[in-house]
């Protein structure tokens, strides 16, 4: 069953801003993973996955 389409531009723009904030958070995780003296792989992987998930969310909105 298809989801109903929300034609509200306000919802769309809020969703894009929310995704941009989450992508920035993922970037901060990746940056923190690379900034530590001992590489902290879970931070890098977690941040990268968060970024990918948000990009997919944006693609879904479009």
C-alpha positions as CSV (number, residue, x, y, z in Angstrom):
1,X,0.0,0.0,0.0
2,X,1.4,3.4,-1.0
3,X,1.9,6.1,1.6
4,X,-0.1,9.3,1.2
5,X,1.8,12.1,-0.4
6,X,2.2,15.2,1.7
7,X,2.1,18.2,-0.6
8,X,3.0,20.6,2.2
9,X,6.1,22.6,1.2
10,X,6.7,23.4,4.9
11,X,7.0,19.7,5.7
12,X,9.4,19.2,2.8
13,X,11.7,22.1,3.8
14,X,11.7,21.1,7.5
15,X,12.6,17.6,6.5
16,X,15.5,18.8,4.3
17,X,16.9,21.0,7.2
18,X,16.5,18.1,9.6
19,X,18.4,15.8,7.2
20,X,21.2,18.5,6.8
21,X,21.6,18.6,10.6
22,X,21.8,14.8,10.8
23,X,24.4,14.8,8.0
24,X,26.4,17.4,9.8
25,X,26.2,15.2,13.0
26,X,27.4,12.2,11.0
27,X,30.3,14.3,9.7
28,X,31.2,15.3,13.2
29,X,31.3,11.6,14.2
30,X,33.6,10.9,11.3
31,X,35.8,13.9,12.1
32,X,36.0,12.8,15.7
33,X,37.0,9.3,14.7
34,X,39.8,10.7,12.6
35,X,40.8,13.3,15.1
36,X,41.5,10.9,18.0
37,X,45.1,9.9,18.5
38,X,44.1,6.2,18.3
39,X,41.7,5.7,15.3
40,X,38.2,4.9,16.7
41,X,36.6,2.9,13.9
42,X,33.1,2.7,15.3
43,X,32.8,6.5,15.3
44,X,33.9,6.6,11.7
45,X,31.6,3.8,10.6
46,X,28.6,5.1,12.6
47,X,29.0,8.6,11.2
48,X,29.3,7.3,7.7
49,X,26.2,5.2,8.0
50,X,24.3,8.1,9.5
51,X,25.2,10.2,6.5
52,X,24.2,7.5,4.0
53,X,20.9,7.0,5.8
54,X,20.1,10.7,5.6
55,X,21.0,10.9,1.9
56,X,18.6,8.0,1.3
57,X,16.0,9.9,3.3
58,X,16.5,13.0,1.1
59,X,16.2,10.9,-2.0
60,X,12.9,9.5,-0.6
61,X,11.5,13.0,-0.1
62,X,12.4,13.9,-3.7
